[in-house]
Amino acid sequence: MIELIIGAVLLSLLIYGIFIEPHLMKVRHVKIAQKQNLKIAHFTDTHFAWHTTSRRFKKFARNIANEQPDLIIFSGDLFDKVALAKNRDWTDLLTILSELKAPLGKFAILGNHDFDDEKSSRFVEEFLEKAGFVLLKNSSVVKDDLSISGVDDWREGRPDFELEPIDATFSLLALHEPDTILDMETIKEFDLILSGHSHGGQIRIGNWRLRNKGSSSADAGLYQLNDRTKLYVNRGIGLTFLPIRFGVPPEIVYYYI
């Protein structure tokens, strides 16, 4: 009898982790500063594949439209496997991403899953550019006295660890793996750093979580790195390795600066 109860509980948890939690949407609002009265939308790690379709992203797109952010940031891992994504029709996804709007623009960086077997990220770069995103690859721009910077992927790309913000009232840095901050030499020059990659563990029970290379220093939520700089690790939207989420529902985050 006990074995049957335990088996039923485990089966229920498995069903929840596969069929329910991955389809949820957690919306977070994080107050960072009171400098410019701007709202920034941040999503990451969509990992579009057979288990995470463009249809699942539609509720996130609707939420962004309703929130009307001033700026949109995507911090990498668009597809789960680029080699497989190249052979699929993503017209619907391209339309959804193209319809995302923000007056100060929408910007993206690359993640480790954005590279194919030949270590090229061109397919993802072209896809994001067609969708209207400005790719920040070891570069910085200024919008409305806001410096927006992005570095290349820490694991698969060639990140510039000496990248500096352009002089502005507030400086934002987007990077994929949180551990990139361990090598960045200019951390103290940024006010807010946005990252993803960890999925918050993807399966998280209490303090235990699945771990991946690149998120040993930080894995979920807001961190104060120094007197000036804050880091937020977004738990992401999609799935990788296992088609399961448990304890860390997909999230989209809005920052107020």
RAURDA-V295776 format. One record per helix or strand. SS is the DSSP state (hx for helix, st for strand). FROM is the first residue (numbers start at 0). TO is the last residue. If there is no record, write none. Layout:
BEGIN
ss = [SS & SS]
from = [FROM & FROM]
to = [TO & TO]
END
This chain:
BEGIN
ss = [hx & st & st & st & hx & st & st & hx & hx & st & hx & hx & st & st & st & st & hx & hx & st & hx & st & st & st & st & st & st]
from = [1 & 25 & 38 & 47 & 53 & 70 & 78 & 81 & 90 & 105 & 111 & 121 & 133 & 138 & 145 & 169 & 177 & 186 & 191 & 198 & 202 & 207 & 220 & 229 & 245 & 250]
to = [22 & 30 & 42 & 47 & 66 & 73 & 78 & 84 & 97 & 107 & 113 & 129 & 134 & 142 & 149 & 176 & 181 & 188 & 195 & 200 & 204 & 208 & 223 & 232 & 245 & 255]
END
